[in-house]
C-alpha cells in the first residue's frame, strides 16, 4: 500500500483572466495573488490553516511520520 491516510485540503485559486467575463461578478471580494509564473490569480477559497493543523496532529498521533503533498495546477 502506498498510503495509510489521506487528508484532503479544501482551498482553491483560479486564474484571473479579464478577457473571460465568467468571473466578473463572482470575483468581487476575492483576494488576489500572483503565482510563481507571474500569473494573476483569485483566491476563491482560503486555506483553513487551523483545521489543517488539527488534522496533521491527528496523523502524527497515529504514528505517521512522513507525508507527500500533491497540488493541482501547481505550475502557477
HTML snippet that shows the backbone in 3Dmol.js (N, CA, C, O; Angstrom):
<script src="https://3Dmol.org/build/3Dmol-min.js"></script>
<div id="view" style="width:600px;height:400px;position:relative"></div>
<script>
const pdb = `
ATOM      1  N   UNK A   1       0.848  -1.177   0.000  1.00  0.00           N
ATOM      2  CA  UNK A   1       0.000   0.000   0.000  1.00  0.00           C
ATOM      3  C   UNK A   1       0.889   1.234   0.000  1.00  0.00           C
ATOM      4  O   UNK A   1       1.892   1.295   0.712  1.00  0.00           O
ATOM      5  N   UNK A   2       0.513   2.203  -0.798  1.00  0.00           N
ATOM      6  CA  UNK A   2       1.288   3.436  -0.876  1.00  0.00           C
ATOM      7  C   UNK A   2       0.974   4.414   0.238  1.00  0.00           C
ATOM      8  O   UNK A   2       1.816   5.240   0.592  1.00  0.00           O
ATOM      9  N   UNK A   3      -0.221   4.335   0.793  1.00  0.00           N
ATOM     10  CA  UNK A   3      -0.597   5.300   1.821  1.00  0.00           C
ATOM     11  C   UNK A   3      -1.483   4.631   2.863  1.00  0.00           C
ATOM     12  O   UNK A   3      -2.133   3.622   2.594  1.00  0.00           O
ATOM     13  N   UNK A   4      -1.494   5.212   4.050  1.00  0.00           N
ATOM     14  CA  UNK A   4      -2.373   4.697   5.094  1.00  0.00           C
ATOM     15  C   UNK A   4      -3.363   5.756   5.572  1.00  0.00           C
ATOM     16  O   UNK A   4      -4.273   5.455   6.345  1.00  0.00           O
ATOM     17  N   UNK A   5      -3.190   6.985   5.117  1.00  0.00           N
ATOM     18  CA  UNK A   5      -4.125   8.053   5.471  1.00  0.00           C
ATOM     19  C   UNK A   5      -4.109   9.110   4.372  1.00  0.00           C
ATOM     20  O   UNK A   5      -3.096   9.314   3.704  1.00  0.00           O
ATOM     21  N   UNK A   6      -5.229   9.768   4.198  1.00  0.00           N
ATOM     22  CA  UNK A   6      -5.340  10.860   3.227  1.00  0.00           C
ATOM     23  C   UNK A   6      -6.048  12.035   3.898  1.00  0.00           C
ATOM     24  O   UNK A   6      -7.074  11.865   4.556  1.00  0.00           O
ATOM     25  N   UNK A   7      -5.493  13.205   3.725  1.00  0.00           N
ATOM     26  CA  UNK A   7      -6.138  14.434   4.184  1.00  0.00           C
ATOM     27  C   UNK A   7      -6.384  15.273   2.944  1.00  0.00           C
ATOM     28  O   UNK A   7      -5.445  15.640   2.237  1.00  0.00           O
ATOM     29  N   UNK A   8      -7.632  15.571   2.685  1.00  0.00           N
ATOM     30  CA  UNK A   8      -7.953  16.451   1.570  1.00  0.00           C
ATOM     31  C   UNK A   8      -8.108  17.863   2.106  1.00  0.00           C
ATOM     32  O   UNK A   8      -8.882  18.110   3.030  1.00  0.00           O
ATOM     33  N   UNK A   9      -7.375  18.771   1.524  1.00  0.00           N
ATOM     34  CA  UNK A   9      -7.402  20.161   1.957  1.00  0.00           C
ATOM     35  C   UNK A   9      -8.213  20.953   0.944  1.00  0.00           C
ATOM     36  O   UNK A   9      -7.929  20.929  -0.254  1.00  0.00           O
ATOM     37  N   UNK A  10      -9.207  21.641   1.429  1.00  0.00           N
ATOM     38  CA  UNK A  10     -10.091  22.385   0.549  1.00  0.00           C
ATOM     39  C   UNK A  10      -9.645  23.842   0.459  1.00  0.00           C
ATOM     40  O   UNK A  10      -9.887  24.636   1.367  1.00  0.00           O
ATOM     41  N   UNK A  11      -8.999  24.175  -0.637  1.00  0.00           N
ATOM     42  CA  UNK A  11      -8.599  25.545  -0.931  1.00  0.00           C
ATOM     43  C   UNK A  11      -8.606  25.659  -2.451  1.00  0.00           C
ATOM     44  O   UNK A  11      -8.438  24.663  -3.155  1.00  0.00           O
ATOM     45  N   UNK A  12      -8.801  26.872  -2.952  1.00  0.00           N
ATOM     46  CA  UNK A  12      -8.871  26.990  -4.400  1.00  0.00           C
ATOM     47  C   UNK A  12      -8.437  28.374  -4.858  1.00  0.00           C
ATOM     48  O   UNK A  12      -8.870  29.395  -4.323  1.00  0.00           O
ATOM     49  N   UNK A  13      -7.567  28.377  -5.868  1.00  0.00           N
ATOM     50  CA  UNK A  13      -7.231  29.606  -6.575  1.00  0.00           C
ATOM     51  C   UNK A  13      -7.575  29.382  -8.041  1.00  0.00           C
ATOM     52  O   UNK A  13      -7.487  28.265  -8.550  1.00  0.00           O
ATOM     53  N   UNK A  14      -7.963  30.450  -8.703  1.00  0.00           N
ATOM     54  CA  UNK A  14      -8.329  30.364 -10.111  1.00  0.00           C
ATOM     55  C   UNK A  14      -7.639  31.484 -10.879  1.00  0.00           C
ATOM     56  O   UNK A  14      -7.397  32.551 -10.315  1.00  0.00           O
ATOM     57  N   UNK A  15      -7.317  31.268 -12.149  1.00  0.00           N
ATOM     58  CA  UNK A  15      -6.688  32.325 -12.941  1.00  0.00           C
ATOM     59  C   UNK A  15      -7.602  33.534 -13.046  1.00  0.00           C
ATOM     60  O   UNK A  15      -8.812  33.394 -13.223  1.00  0.00           O
ATOM     61  N   UNK A  16      -7.024  34.710 -12.937  1.00  0.00           N
ATOM     62  CA  UNK A  16      -7.781  35.963 -13.067  1.00  0.00           C
ATOM     63  C   UNK A  16      -7.653  36.419 -14.516  1.00  0.00           C
ATOM     64  O   UNK A  16      -6.769  37.207 -14.853  1.00  0.00           O
ATOM     65  N   UNK A  17      -8.515  35.933 -15.343  1.00  0.00           N
ATOM     66  CA  UNK A  17      -8.457  36.246 -16.775  1.00  0.00           C
ATOM     67  C   UNK A  17      -9.530  37.265 -17.114  1.00  0.00           C
ATOM     68  O   UNK A  17     -10.713  36.934 -17.189  1.00  0.00           O
ATOM     69  N   UNK A  18      -9.111  38.509 -17.318  1.00  0.00           N
ATOM     70  CA  UNK A  18     -10.078  39.568 -17.589  1.00  0.00           C
ATOM     71  C   UNK A  18     -10.771  39.405 -18.935  1.00  0.00           C
ATOM     72  O   UNK A  18     -11.866  39.931 -19.136  1.00  0.00           O
ATOM     73  N   UNK A  19     -10.140  38.680 -19.864  1.00  0.00           N
ATOM     74  CA  UNK A  19     -10.761  38.526 -21.175  1.00  0.00           C
ATOM     75  C   UNK A  19     -11.950  37.562 -21.136  1.00  0.00           C
ATOM     76  O   UNK A  19     -12.708  37.461 -22.100  1.00  0.00           O
ATOM     77  N   UNK A  20     -12.103  36.863 -20.023  1.00  0.00           N
ATOM     78  CA  UNK A  20     -13.255  35.990 -19.843  1.00  0.00           C
ATOM     79  C   UNK A  20     -14.194  36.644 -18.843  1.00  0.00           C
ATOM     80  O   UNK A  20     -13.791  36.941 -17.718  1.00  0.00           O
ATOM     81  N   UNK A  21     -15.409  36.867 -19.229  1.00  0.00           N
ATOM     82  CA  UNK A  21     -16.337  37.605 -18.376  1.00  0.00           C
ATOM     83  C   UNK A  21     -17.054  36.714 -17.361  1.00  0.00           C
ATOM     84  O   UNK A  21     -17.880  37.209 -16.595  1.00  0.00           O
ATOM     85  N   UNK A  22     -16.760  35.427 -17.340  1.00  0.00           N
ATOM     86  CA  UNK A  22     -17.482  34.494 -16.485  1.00  0.00           C
ATOM     87  C   UNK A  22     -17.343  34.808 -15.002  1.00  0.00           C
ATOM     88  O   UNK A  22     -18.254  34.516 -14.228  1.00  0.00           O
ATOM     89  N   UNK A  23     -16.234  35.391 -14.593  1.00  0.00           N
ATOM     90  CA  UNK A  23     -15.986  35.596 -13.174  1.00  0.00           C
ATOM     91  C   UNK A  23     -16.105  37.051 -12.732  1.00  0.00           C
ATOM     92  O   UNK A  23     -15.838  37.362 -11.572  1.00  0.00           O
ATOM     93  N   UNK A  24     -16.492  37.927 -13.613  1.00  0.00           N
ATOM     94  CA  UNK A  24     -16.504  39.346 -13.246  1.00  0.00           C
ATOM     95  C   UNK A  24     -17.361  39.621 -12.015  1.00  0.00           C
ATOM     96  O   UNK A  24     -16.902  40.287 -11.087  1.00  0.00           O
ATOM     97  N   UNK A  25     -18.574  39.133 -11.989  1.00  0.00           N
ATOM     98  CA  UNK A  25     -19.451  39.367 -10.840  1.00  0.00           C
ATOM     99  C   UNK A  25     -19.008  38.552  -9.632  1.00  0.00           C
ATOM    100  O   UNK A  25     -19.002  39.061  -8.511  1.00  0.00           O
ATOM    101  N   UNK A  26     -18.639  37.301  -9.845  1.00  0.00           N
ATOM    102  CA  UNK A  26     -18.290  36.416  -8.736  1.00  0.00           C
ATOM    103  C   UNK A  26     -16.959  36.780  -8.103  1.00  0.00           C
ATOM    104  O   UNK A  26     -16.727  36.464  -6.936  1.00  0.00           O
ATOM    105  N   UNK A  27     -16.082  37.438  -8.847  1.00  0.00           N
ATOM    106  CA  UNK A  27     -14.741  37.712  -8.333  1.00  0.00           C
ATOM    107  C   UNK A  27     -14.692  38.895  -7.379  1.00  0.00           C
ATOM    108  O   UNK A  27     -13.656  39.135  -6.758  1.00  0.00           O
ATOM    109  N   UNK A  28     -15.766  39.630  -7.248  1.00  0.00           N
ATOM    110  CA  UNK A  28     -15.775  40.755  -6.303  1.00  0.00           C
ATOM    111  C   UNK A  28     -15.530  40.252  -4.887  1.00  0.00           C
ATOM    112  O   UNK A  28     -16.191  39.324  -4.421  1.00  0.00           O
ATOM    113  N   UNK A  29     -14.589  40.864  -4.223  1.00  0.00           N
ATOM    114  CA  UNK A  29     -14.289  40.494  -2.851  1.00  0.00           C
ATOM    115  C   UNK A  29     -13.283  39.365  -2.713  1.00  0.00           C
ATOM    116  O   UNK A  29     -12.838  39.074  -1.603  1.00  0.00           O
ATOM    117  N   UNK A  30     -12.916  38.728  -3.809  1.00  0.00           N
ATOM    118  CA  UNK A  30     -11.914  37.655  -3.728  1.00  0.00           C
ATOM    119  C   UNK A  30     -10.533  38.271  -3.560  1.00  0.00           C
ATOM    120  O   UNK A  30     -10.222  39.299  -4.162  1.00  0.00           O
ATOM    121  N   UNK A  31      -9.716  37.639  -2.742  1.00  0.00           N
ATOM    122  CA  UNK A  31      -8.336  38.077  -2.581  1.00  0.00           C
ATOM    123  C   UNK A  31      -7.582  37.809  -3.876  1.00  0.00           C
ATOM    124  O   UNK A  31      -7.906  36.879  -4.614  1.00  0.00           O
ATOM    125  N   UNK A  32      -6.584  38.624  -4.139  1.00  0.00           N
ATOM    126  CA  UNK A  32      -5.771  38.453  -5.337  1.00  0.00           C
ATOM    127  C   UNK A  32      -4.401  37.933  -4.935  1.00  0.00           C
ATOM    128  O   UNK A  32      -3.898  38.229  -3.851  1.00  0.00           O
ATOM    129  N   UNK A  33      -3.810  37.156  -5.829  1.00  0.00           N
ATOM    130  CA  UNK A  33      -2.481  36.599  -5.587  1.00  0.00           C
ATOM    131  C   UNK A  33      -1.740  36.547  -6.911  1.00  0.00           C
ATOM    132  O   UNK A  33      -2.334  36.714  -7.976  1.00  0.00           O
ATOM    133  N   UNK A  34      -0.441  36.315  -6.835  1.00  0.00           N
ATOM    134  CA  UNK A  34       0.379  36.162  -8.030  1.00  0.00           C
ATOM    135  C   UNK A  34       1.131  34.857  -7.898  1.00  0.00           C
ATOM    136  O   UNK A  34       1.776  34.606  -6.880  1.00  0.00           O
ATOM    137  N   UNK A  35       1.052  34.015  -8.932  1.00  0.00           N
ATOM    138  CA  UNK A  35       1.739  32.735  -8.924  1.00  0.00           C
ATOM    139  C   UNK A  35       3.217  32.881  -9.231  1.00  0.00           C
ATOM    140  O   UNK A  35       3.675  33.967  -9.583  1.00  0.00           O
ATOM    141  N   UNK A  36       3.958  31.804  -9.102  1.00  0.00           N
ATOM    142  CA  UNK A  36       5.399  31.840  -9.375  1.00  0.00           C
ATOM    143  C   UNK A  36       5.693  32.107 -10.840  1.00  0.00           C
ATOM    144  O   UNK A  36       6.809  32.491 -11.190  1.00  0.00           O
ATOM    145  N   UNK A  37       4.698  31.906 -11.703  1.00  0.00           N
ATOM    146  CA  UNK A  37       4.845  32.195 -13.130  1.00  0.00           C
ATOM    147  C   UNK A  37       4.349  33.598 -13.465  1.00  0.00           C
ATOM    148  O   UNK A  37       4.178  33.938 -14.636  1.00  0.00           O
ATOM    149  N   UNK A  38       4.119  34.408 -12.436  1.00  0.00           N
ATOM    150  CA  UNK A  38       3.574  35.764 -12.540  1.00  0.00           C
ATOM    151  C   UNK A  38       2.146  35.796 -13.069  1.00  0.00           C
ATOM    152  O   UNK A  38       1.666  36.841 -13.509  1.00  0.00           O
ATOM    153  N   UNK A  39       1.480  34.674 -13.027  1.00  0.00           N
ATOM    154  CA  UNK A  39       0.082  34.611 -13.419  1.00  0.00           C
ATOM    155  C   UNK A  39      -0.762  35.206 -12.302  1.00  0.00           C
ATOM    156  O   UNK A  39      -0.577  34.882 -11.129  1.00  0.00           O
ATOM    157  N   UNK A  40      -1.692  36.078 -12.678  1.00  0.00           N
ATOM    158  CA  UNK A  40      -2.576  36.680 -11.686  1.00  0.00           C
ATOM    159  C   UNK A  40      -3.676  35.682 -11.322  1.00  0.00           C
ATOM    160  O   UNK A  40      -4.273  35.050 -12.194  1.00  0.00           O
ATOM    161  N   UNK A  41      -3.931  35.554 -10.023  1.00  0.00           N
ATOM    162  CA  UNK A  41      -4.886  34.562  -9.519  1.00  0.00           C
ATOM    163  C   UNK A  41      -5.898  35.222  -8.593  1.00  0.00           C
ATOM    164  O   UNK A  41      -5.638  36.272  -8.006  1.00  0.00           O
ATOM    165  N   UNK A  42      -7.045  34.588  -8.477  1.00  0.00           N
ATOM    166  CA  UNK A  42      -8.055  34.973  -7.491  1.00  0.00           C
ATOM    167  C   UNK A  42      -8.175  33.834  -6.490  1.00  0.00           C
ATOM    168  O   UNK A  42      -8.215  32.666  -6.877  1.00  0.00           O
ATOM    169  N   UNK A  43      -8.233  34.164  -5.219  1.00  0.00           N
ATOM    170  CA  UNK A  43      -8.368  33.147  -4.179  1.00  0.00           C
ATOM    171  C   UNK A  43      -9.866  32.921  -3.964  1.00  0.00           C
ATOM    172  O   UNK A  43     -10.541  33.715  -3.309  1.00  0.00           O
ATOM    173  N   UNK A  44     -10.370  31.820  -4.530  1.00  0.00           N
ATOM    174  CA  UNK A  44     -11.797  31.507  -4.440  1.00  0.00           C
ATOM    175  C   UNK A  44     -12.144  30.917  -3.080  1.00  0.00           C
ATOM    176  O   UNK A  44     -13.247  31.124  -2.573  1.00  0.00           O
ATOM    177  N   UNK A  45     -11.195  30.174  -2.482  1.00  0.00           N
ATOM    178  CA  UNK A  45     -11.416  29.597  -1.159  1.00  0.00           C
ATOM    179  C   UNK A  45     -10.088  29.564  -0.419  1.00  0.00           C
ATOM    180  O   UNK A  45      -9.131  28.932  -0.866  1.00  0.00           O
ATOM    181  N   UNK A  46     -10.041  30.239   0.699  1.00  0.00           N
ATOM    182  CA  UNK A  46      -8.820  30.309   1.519  1.00  0.00           C
ATOM    183  C   UNK A  46      -8.535  28.966   2.172  1.00  0.00           C
ATOM    184  O   UNK A  46      -9.450  28.191   2.450  1.00  0.00           O
ATOM    185  N   UNK A  47      -7.275  28.701   2.410  1.00  0.00           N
ATOM    186  CA  UNK A  47      -6.850  27.514   3.134  1.00  0.00           C
ATOM    187  C   UNK A  47      -7.154  27.710   4.620  1.00  0.00           C
ATOM    188  O   UNK A  47      -6.774  28.729   5.197  1.00  0.00           O
ATOM    189  N   UNK A  48      -7.827  26.758   5.236  1.00  0.00           N
ATOM    190  CA  UNK A  48      -8.138  26.810   6.664  1.00  0.00           C
ATOM    191  C   UNK A  48      -6.959  26.198   7.422  1.00  0.00           C
ATOM    192  O   UNK A  48      -6.903  24.984   7.618  1.00  0.00           O
ATOM    193  N   UNK A  49      -6.031  27.033   7.841  1.00  0.00           N
ATOM    194  CA  UNK A  49      -4.803  26.560   8.485  1.00  0.00           C
ATOM    195  C   UNK A  49      -5.060  25.878   9.822  1.00  0.00           C
ATOM    196  O   UNK A  49      -4.381  24.907  10.158  1.00  0.00           O
ATOM    197  N   UNK A  50      -6.021  26.366  10.581  1.00  0.00           N
ATOM    198  CA  UNK A  50      -6.317  25.753  11.883  1.00  0.00           C
ATOM    199  C   UNK A  50      -6.835  24.328  11.721  1.00  0.00           C
ATOM    200  O   UNK A  50      -6.419  23.424  12.445  1.00  0.00           O
ATOM    201  N   UNK A  51      -7.739  24.134  10.775  1.00  0.00           N
ATOM    202  CA  UNK A  51      -8.286  22.802  10.512  1.00  0.00           C
ATOM    203  C   UNK A  51      -7.186  21.861  10.025  1.00  0.00           C
ATOM    204  O   UNK A  51      -7.110  20.710  10.453  1.00  0.00           O
ATOM    205  N   UNK A  52      -6.342  22.357   9.130  1.00  0.00           N
ATOM    206  CA  UNK A  52      -5.242  21.542   8.613  1.00  0.00           C
ATOM    207  C   UNK A  52      -4.284  21.148   9.732  1.00  0.00           C
ATOM    208  O   UNK A  52      -3.840  20.001   9.787  1.00  0.00           O
ATOM    209  N   UNK A  53      -3.964  22.074  10.617  1.00  0.00           N
ATOM    210  CA  UNK A  53      -3.059  21.785  11.728  1.00  0.00           C
ATOM    211  C   UNK A  53      -3.626  20.682  12.616  1.00  0.00           C
ATOM    212  O   UNK A  53      -2.891  19.786  13.032  1.00  0.00           O
ATOM    213  N   UNK A  54      -4.909  20.738  12.906  1.00  0.00           N
ATOM    214  CA  UNK A  54      -5.550  19.704  13.729  1.00  0.00           C
ATOM    215  C   UNK A  54      -5.487  18.334  13.047  1.00  0.00           C
ATOM    216  O   UNK A  54      -5.176  17.330  13.688  1.00  0.00           O
ATOM    217  N   UNK A  55      -5.782  18.301  11.753  1.00  0.00           N
ATOM    218  CA  UNK A  55      -5.742  17.031  11.013  1.00  0.00           C
ATOM    219  C   UNK A  55      -4.337  16.455  10.984  1.00  0.00           C
ATOM    220  O   UNK A  55      -4.159  15.244  11.116  1.00  0.00           O
ATOM    221  N   UNK A  56      -3.341  17.311  10.812  1.00  0.00           N
ATOM    222  CA  UNK A  56      -1.956  16.831  10.786  1.00  0.00           C
ATOM    223  C   UNK A  56      -1.516  16.324  12.156  1.00  0.00           C
ATOM    224  O   UNK A  56      -0.740  15.373  12.244  1.00  0.00           O
ATOM    225  N   UNK A  57      -2.004  16.948  13.218  1.00  0.00           N
ATOM    226  CA  UNK A  57      -1.697  16.461  14.569  1.00  0.00           C
ATOM    227  C   UNK A  57      -2.279  15.069  14.779  1.00  0.00           C
ATOM    228  O   UNK A  57      -1.644  14.221  15.407  1.00  0.00           O
ATOM    229  N   UNK A  58      -3.477  14.828  14.262  1.00  0.00           N
ATOM    230  CA  UNK A  58      -4.102  13.508  14.373  1.00  0.00           C
ATOM    231  C   UNK A  58      -3.290  12.457  13.613  1.00  0.00           C
ATOM    232  O   UNK A  58      -3.109  11.339  14.095  1.00  0.00           O
ATOM    233  N   UNK A  59      -2.810  12.814  12.439  1.00  0.00           N
ATOM    234  CA  UNK A  59      -1.996  11.892  11.642  1.00  0.00           C
ATOM    235  C   UNK A  59      -0.703  11.580  12.384  1.00  0.00           C
ATOM    236  O   UNK A  59      -0.288  10.422  12.441  1.00  0.00           O
ATOM    237  N   UNK A  60      -0.070  12.585  12.947  1.00  0.00           N
ATOM    238  CA  UNK A  60       1.171  12.398  13.713  1.00  0.00           C
ATOM    239  C   UNK A  60       0.914  11.504  14.923  1.00  0.00           C
ATOM    240  O   UNK A  60       1.716  10.618  15.221  1.00  0.00           O
ATOM    241  N   UNK A  61      -0.201  11.730  15.624  1.00  0.00           N
ATOM    242  CA  UNK A  61      -0.543  10.924  16.795  1.00  0.00           C
ATOM    243  C   UNK A  61      -0.802   9.462  16.418  1.00  0.00           C
ATOM    244  O   UNK A  61      -0.639   8.569  17.250  1.00  0.00           O
ATOM    245  N   UNK A  62      -1.199   9.219  15.183  1.00  0.00           N
ATOM    246  CA  UNK A  62      -1.436   7.856  14.707  1.00  0.00           C
ATOM    247  C   UNK A  62      -0.129   7.154  14.333  1.00  0.00           C
ATOM    248  O   UNK A  62      -0.146   5.993  13.925  1.00  0.00           O
ATOM    249  N   UNK A  63       1.005   7.852  14.470  1.00  0.00           N
ATOM    250  CA  UNK A  63       2.304   7.235  14.218  1.00  0.00           C
ATOM    251  C   UNK A  63       2.849   7.444  12.820  1.00  0.00           C
ATOM    252  O   UNK A  63       3.860   6.843  12.456  1.00  0.00           O
ATOM    253  N   UNK A  64       2.208   8.274  12.042  1.00  0.00           N
ATOM    254  CA  UNK A  64       2.700   8.552  10.687  1.00  0.00           C
ATOM    255  C   UNK A  64       3.699   9.698  10.776  1.00  0.00           C
ATOM    256  O   UNK A  64       3.385  10.773  11.288  1.00  0.00           O
ATOM    257  N   UNK A  65       4.918   9.453  10.265  1.00  0.00           N
ATOM    258  CA  UNK A  65       5.989  10.428  10.412  1.00  0.00           C
ATOM    259  C   UNK A  65       6.462  11.046   9.103  1.00  0.00           C
ATOM    260  O   UNK A  65       7.367  11.881   9.114  1.00  0.00           O
ATOM    261  N   UNK A  66       5.876  10.657   7.984  1.00  0.00           N
ATOM    262  CA  UNK A  66       6.250  11.263   6.715  1.00  0.00           C
ATOM    263  C   UNK A  66       5.000  11.455   5.872  1.00  0.00           C
ATOM    264  O   UNK A  66       3.990  10.779   6.069  1.00  0.00           O
ATOM    265  N   UNK A  67       5.084  12.395   4.922  1.00  0.00           N
ATOM    266  CA  UNK A  67       3.914  12.673   4.106  1.00  0.00           C
ATOM    267  C   UNK A  67       4.329  13.130   2.726  1.00  0.00           C
ATOM    268  O   UNK A  67       5.485  13.484   2.491  1.00  0.00           O
ATOM    269  N   UNK A  68       3.379  13.118   1.827  1.00  0.00           N
ATOM    270  CA  UNK A  68       3.559  13.640   0.469  1.00  0.00           C
ATOM    271  C   UNK A  68       2.464  14.666   0.236  1.00  0.00           C
ATOM    272  O   UNK A  68       1.344  14.524   0.729  1.00  0.00           O
ATOM    273  N   UNK A  69       2.797  15.684  -0.510  1.00  0.00           N
ATOM    274  CA  UNK A  69       1.834  16.728  -0.827  1.00  0.00           C
ATOM    275  C   UNK A  69       1.621  16.733  -2.341  1.00  0.00           C
ATOM    276  O   UNK A  69       2.578  16.760  -3.115  1.00  0.00           O
ATOM    277  N   UNK A  70       0.370  16.706  -2.744  1.00  0.00           N
ATOM    278  CA  UNK A  70       0.023  16.739  -4.160  1.00  0.00           C
ATOM    279  C   UNK A  70      -0.783  18.001  -4.416  1.00  0.00           C
ATOM    280  O   UNK A  70      -1.779  18.249  -3.738  1.00  0.00           O
ATOM    281  N   UNK A  71      -0.366  18.793  -5.379  1.00  0.00           N
ATOM    282  CA  UNK A  71      -1.042  20.044  -5.694  1.00  0.00           C
ATOM    283  C   UNK A  71      -1.582  20.000  -7.116  1.00  0.00           C
ATOM    284  O   UNK A  71      -0.868  19.650  -8.056  1.00  0.00           O
ATOM    285  N   UNK A  72      -2.837  20.357  -7.258  1.00  0.00           N
ATOM    286  CA  UNK A  72      -3.386  20.506  -8.608  1.00  0.00           C
ATOM    287  C   UNK A  72      -2.955  21.853  -9.169  1.00  0.00           C
ATOM    288  O   UNK A  72      -2.974  22.852  -8.450  1.00  0.00           O
ATOM    289  N   UNK A  73      -2.578  21.897 -10.406  1.00  0.00           N
ATOM    290  CA  UNK A  73      -2.188  23.126 -11.084  1.00  0.00           C
ATOM    291  C   UNK A  73      -1.047  23.827 -10.360  1.00  0.00           C
ATOM    292  O   UNK A  73      -1.038  25.055 -10.268  1.00  0.00           O
ATOM    293  N   UNK A  74      -0.100  23.078  -9.854  1.00  0.00           N
ATOM    294  CA  UNK A  74       0.969  23.651  -9.050  1.00  0.00           C
ATOM    295  C   UNK A  74       1.965  24.461  -9.882  1.00  0.00           C
ATOM    296  O   UNK A  74       2.859  25.094  -9.321  1.00  0.00           O
ATOM    297  N   UNK A  75       1.825  24.450 -11.200  1.00  0.00           N
ATOM    298  CA  UNK A  75       2.726  25.231 -12.044  1.00  0.00           C
ATOM    299  C   UNK A  75       2.599  26.734 -11.799  1.00  0.00           C
ATOM    300  O   UNK A  75       3.520  27.488 -12.114  1.00  0.00           O
ATOM    301  N   UNK A  76       1.474  27.176 -11.241  1.00  0.00           N
ATOM    302  CA  UNK A  76       1.308  28.610 -11.021  1.00  0.00           C
ATOM    303  C   UNK A  76       2.026  29.049  -9.772  1.00  0.00           C
ATOM    304  O   UNK A  76       1.997  30.229  -9.425  1.00  0.00           O
TER     305      UNK A  76
END
`;
const viewer = $3Dmol.createViewer("view");
viewer.addModel(pdb, "pdb");
viewer.setStyle({}, {cartoon: {color: "spectrum"}});
viewer.zoomTo();
viewer.render();
</script>
